[in-house]
Amino acid sequence: MVKYPAIVEEVETGYSITFPDFPEASVACRLQSEIDVLARKCLNTALEFRKEMNLKIPRPSRPARGQMLIDVDIELGCEAAAELAALW
């Protein structure tokens, strides 16, 4: 399965989630329990956008200390994995 690192930061209103490999992708949530679901939705939206716009899908970078790995949805993950394999 394809996984991308995410940066989760605690902010005044909850949590901010960004992706080093996708500068255009960010999401915020109020509860810690929402992080995984919203991060996955955000990541998959960024992947779908790049695919639709014929933009490069980057190879997942190595996670830095403290970053979490977010899975790409299985259906999209298969397509992304095949595209990534072709690019690498």
Z-matrix of the N, CA and C atoms (Angstrom, degrees):
N
C 1 1.452
C 2 1.529 1 109.18
N 3 1.313 2 115.46 1 144.76
C 4 1.453 3 122.21 2 179.44
C 5 1.526 4 108.75 3 -85.24
N 6 1.337 5 115.92 4 132.31
C 7 1.466 6 121.38 5 178.82
C 8 1.527 7 108.88 6 -132.62
N 9 1.316 8 116.00 7 141.27
C 10 1.454 9 122.21 8 177.37
C 11 1.524 10 109.99 9 -119.77
N 12 1.333 11 116.96 10 145.24
C 13 1.460 12 119.38 11 177.83
C 14 1.528 13 111.87 12 -74.57
N 15 1.318 14 114.76 13 146.67
C 16 1.463 15 122.00 14 177.21
C 17 1.522 16 108.66 15 -129.54
N 18 1.313 17 114.65 16 145.81
C 19 1.462 18 121.88 17 175.37
C 20 1.524 19 107.01 18 -102.64
N 21 1.303 20 115.98 19 120.82
C 22 1.467 21 121.50 20 178.89
C 23 1.522 22 107.40 21 -111.95
N 24 1.324 23 115.37 22 122.35
C 25 1.463 24 120.65 23 -179.89
C 26 1.524 25 109.34 24 -123.65
N 27 1.308 26 115.28 25 137.44
C 28 1.450 27 119.68 26 175.52
C 29 1.523 28 108.18 27 -80.29
N 30 1.325 29 115.98 28 129.59
C 31 1.467 30 122.60 29 178.89
C 32 1.530 31 108.34 30 -125.43
N 33 1.320 32 116.77 31 174.34
C 34 1.469 33 121.18 32 -176.96
C 35 1.520 34 113.60 33 -54.32
N 36 1.317 35 116.12 34 -38.05
C 37 1.470 36 120.23 35 -174.49
C 38 1.523 37 113.43 36 -96.27
N 39 1.330 38 117.99 37 3.11
C 40 1.464 39 120.40 38 -179.24
C 41 1.516 40 111.10 39 144.85
N 42 1.340 41 115.30 40 -111.88
C 43 1.462 42 120.67 41 -176.31
C 44 1.522 43 110.79 42 -138.18
N 45 1.311 44 115.44 43 144.29
C 46 1.456 45 123.43 44 175.65
C 47 1.527 46 107.63 45 -113.78
N 48 1.331 47 116.91 46 134.22
C 49 1.455 48 122.18 47 -178.29
C 50 1.522 49 108.43 48 -125.07
N 51 1.328 50 115.68 49 125.74
C 52 1.459 51 121.55 50 177.05
C 53 1.526 52 108.80 51 -131.45
N 54 1.319 53 115.01 52 164.04
C 55 1.460 54 121.69 53 -177.68
C 56 1.523 55 109.69 54 -125.04
N 57 1.339 56 117.77 55 118.20
C 58 1.462 57 120.57 56 -179.57
C 59 1.529 58 113.25 57 -57.67
N 60 1.321 59 117.52 58 -32.23
C 61 1.462 60 121.34 59 -177.62
C 62 1.522 61 113.15 60 -83.91
N 63 1.316 62 117.24 61 -11.62
C 64 1.466 63 122.69 62 -178.78
C 65 1.518 64 109.23 63 -134.30
N 66 1.327 65 118.73 64 84.15
C 67 1.467 66 120.89 65 -176.89
C 68 1.533 67 113.49 66 -58.82
N 69 1.315 68 116.11 67 -23.80
C 70 1.468 69 119.83 68 -178.93
C 71 1.528 70 112.61 69 -80.75
N 72 1.318 71 117.93 70 -8.99
C 73 1.459 72 121.45 71 -174.22
C 74 1.524 73 111.69 72 -102.20
N 75 1.321 74 115.70 73 121.93
C 76 1.465 75 120.87 74 174.06
C 77 1.523 76 108.26 75 -154.81
N 78 1.310 77 114.32 76 152.75
C 79 1.458 78 119.88 77 179.33
C 80 1.525 79 107.60 78 -151.99
N 81 1.310 80 115.41 79 154.84
C 82 1.465 81 121.08 80 177.52
C 83 1.518 82 108.70 81 -126.68
N 84 1.314 83 115.13 82 151.41
C 85 1.462 84 119.72 83 175.96
C 86 1.526 85 108.97 84 -145.46
N 87 1.299 86 115.82 85 162.13
C 88 1.466 87 120.42 86 -178.45
C 89 1.514 88 112.11 87 -90.30
N 90 1.334 89 116.76 88 -36.50
C 91 1.451 90 121.20 89 -173.24
C 92 1.528 91 112.14 90 -110.08
N 93 1.306 92 116.49 91 144.28
C 94 1.461 93 121.28 92 178.18
C 95 1.529 94 110.48 93 -61.09
N 96 1.309 95 117.20 94 -32.78
C 97 1.461 96 121.25 95 -179.14
C 98 1.529 97 112.86 96 -67.00
N 99 1.326 98 117.75 97 -15.60
C 100 1.466 99 121.69 98 -179.60
C 101 1.529 100 112.74 99 -90.21
N 102 1.309 101 117.51 100 -11.92
C 103 1.465 102 121.44 101 -172.31
C 104 1.519 103 112.40 102 -55.66
N 105 1.316 104 118.03 103 -54.00
C 106 1.467 105 120.86 104 -174.44
C 107 1.522 106 112.08 105 -61.06
N 108 1.322 107 116.91 106 -47.59
C 109 1.471 108 120.45 107 -177.58
C 110 1.528 109 111.44 108 -64.67
N 111 1.325 110 116.78 109 -47.29
C 112 1.468 111 119.40 110 -177.54
C 113 1.521 112 111.90 111 -71.50
N 114 1.319 113 117.64 112 -34.28
C 115 1.465 114 120.33 113 176.98
C 116 1.524 115 110.17 114 -64.37
N 117 1.319 116 116.78 115 -42.50
C 118 1.470 117 120.40 116 179.49
C 119 1.527 118 110.40 117 -64.36
N 120 1.333 119 117.66 118 -43.05
C 121 1.469 120 120.66 119 178.11
C 122 1.521 121 110.94 120 -61.34
N 123 1.317 122 116.40 121 -43.40
C 124 1.459 123 121.26 122 -179.85
C 125 1.527 124 110.88 123 -63.48
N 126 1.316 125 116.66 124 -46.51
C 127 1.464 126 121.03 125 179.41
C 128 1.520 127 111.05 126 -61.08
N 129 1.306 128 117.52 127 -45.58
C 130 1.458 129 120.63 128 -179.21
C 131 1.521 130 112.08 129 -66.07
N 132 1.327 131 117.19 130 -35.05
C 133 1.459 132 120.49 131 175.78
C 134 1.524 133 110.31 132 -64.38
N 135 1.327 134 117.39 133 -41.50
C 136 1.463 135 121.15 134 178.33
C 137 1.531 136 110.53 135 -63.67
N 138 1.322 137 117.29 136 -41.99
C 139 1.465 138 120.91 137 178.38
C 140 1.525 139 111.36 138 -64.79
N 141 1.330 140 116.89 139 -44.16
C 142 1.465 141 120.74 140 178.88
C 143 1.527 142 110.73 141 -62.33
N 144 1.334 143 116.34 142 -42.94
C 145 1.464 144 120.65 143 178.56
C 146 1.525 145 110.89 144 -59.46
N 147 1.328 146 115.98 145 -48.28
C 148 1.464 147 119.46 146 -179.34
C 149 1.523 148 111.49 147 -62.82
N 150 1.313 149 116.72 148 -38.49
C 151 1.466 150 120.39 149 179.52
C 152 1.529 151 110.04 150 -65.78
N 153 1.332 152 117.32 151 -46.15
C 154 1.463 153 121.70 152 -179.76
C 155 1.530 154 111.96 153 -63.35
N 156 1.329 155 116.47 154 -34.49
C 157 1.468 156 120.79 155 -178.00
C 158 1.535 157 112.43 156 -91.18
N 159 1.319 158 116.54 157 5.24
C 160 1.472 159 122.01 158 -177.63
C 161 1.525 160 112.18 159 55.64
N 162 1.319 161 115.23 160 39.98
C 163 1.454 162 121.18 161 176.91
C 164 1.520 163 109.37 162 -96.41
N 165 1.303 164 116.08 163 157.16
C 166 1.453 165 121.54 164 -179.39
C 167 1.533 166 110.90 165 -62.59
N 168 1.309 167 114.76 166 136.39
C 169 1.462 168 120.79 167 171.99
C 170 1.524 169 105.82 168 -100.13
N 171 1.325 170 116.66 169 115.66
C 172 1.463 171 119.02 170 -174.67
C 173 1.523 172 113.10 171 -73.00
N 174 1.307 173 114.61 172 153.12
C 175 1.459 174 121.37 173 171.41
C 176 1.525 175 106.54 174 -67.35
N 177 1.320 176 118.02 175 139.25
C 178 1.469 177 119.02 176 178.05
C 179 1.537 178 110.82 177 -60.61
N 180 1.307 179 115.20 178 131.21
C 181 1.458 180 119.36 179 177.13
C 182 1.528 181 109.55 180 -79.01
N 183 1.315 182 115.36 181 163.67
C 184 1.462 183 119.28 182 176.17
C 185 1.523 184 108.48 183 -70.54
N 186 1.309 185 116.74 184 135.83
C 187 1.468 186 117.93 185 178.79
C 188 1.527 187 110.73 186 -70.02
N 189 1.296 188 115.04 187 136.90
C 190 1.465 189 120.87 188 174.20
C 191 1.528 190 107.49 189 -80.93
N 192 1.294 191 114.80 190 164.92
C 193 1.463 192 119.87 191 179.00
C 194 1.522 193 110.18 192 -55.86
N 195 1.305 194 116.06 193 131.21
C 196 1.455 195 121.36 194 178.64
C 197 1.520 196 114.64 195 90.53
N 198 1.321 197 117.93 196 -11.25
C 199 1.459 198 119.70 197 178.28
C 200 1.526 199 109.64 198 -83.43
N 201 1.309 200 116.02 199 150.46
C 202 1.462 201 119.58 200 176.68
C 203 1.516 202 109.71 201 -105.74
N 204 1.323 203 116.42 202 153.90
C 205 1.459 204 121.38 203 177.90
C 206 1.525 205 109.17 204 -96.81
N 207 1.326 206 114.84 205 133.46
C 208 1.457 207 121.42 206 -179.67
C 209 1.521 208 108.53 207 -113.96
N 210 1.336 209 115.62 208 128.17
C 211 1.464 210 121.77 209 178.67
C 212 1.517 211 110.50 210 -74.51
N 213 1.325 212 114.93 211 142.91
C 214 1.451 213 121.14 212 169.58
C 215 1.526 214 106.13 213 -80.95
N 216 1.340 215 117.89 214 141.30
C 217 1.463 216 120.38 215 178.32
C 218 1.523 217 109.72 216 -53.72
N 219 1.315 218 116.18 217 145.45
C 220 1.461 219 121.32 218 -172.93
C 221 1.525 220 112.07 219 -55.13
N 222 1.321 221 118.91 220 -49.85
C 223 1.463 222 121.11 221 -178.07
C 224 1.522 223 110.71 222 -62.29
N 225 1.306 224 116.30 223 -49.17
C 226 1.452 225 120.80 224 179.16
C 227 1.518 226 110.01 225 -69.73
N 228 1.328 227 115.68 226 -33.59
C 229 1.451 228 120.56 227 179.95
C 230 1.511 229 112.70 228 -61.59
N 231 1.321 230 118.34 229 -38.97
C 232 1.463 231 121.68 230 178.51
C 233 1.518 232 110.14 231 -63.79
N 234 1.335 233 115.97 232 -44.39
C 235 1.464 234 119.84 233 178.76
C 236 1.525 235 110.78 234 -66.81
N 237 1.321 236 116.47 235 -43.96
C 238 1.463 237 120.53 236 -179.53
C 239 1.525 238 110.25 237 -64.91
N 240 1.324 239 116.59 238 -40.98
C 241 1.465 240 120.51 239 179.98
C 242 1.521 241 110.20 240 -62.96
N 243 1.319 242 117.56 241 -41.82
C 244 1.466 243 120.40 242 178.66
C 245 1.529 244 110.79 243 -65.39
N 246 1.319 245 116.00 244 -41.47
C 247 1.470 246 119.44 245 179.27
C 248 1.535 247 110.36 246 -67.35
N 249 1.323 248 116.51 247 -41.63
C 250 1.460 249 120.15 248 178.88
C 251 1.534 250 110.58 249 -62.95
N 252 1.324 251 116.37 250 -41.62
C 253 1.472 252 120.43 251 179.19
C 254 1.516 253 110.51 252 -61.07
N 255 1.325 254 116.77 253 -38.63
C 256 1.464 255 120.28 254 179.82
C 257 1.523 256 111.57 255 -68.81
N 258 1.330 257 116.86 256 -31.96
C 259 1.458 258 120.98 257 -178.35
C 260 1.518 259 112.22 258 -79.49
N 261 1.325 260 117.14 259 -29.41
C 262 1.458 261 120.33 260 -174.43
C 263 1.472 262 108.07 261 -83.92
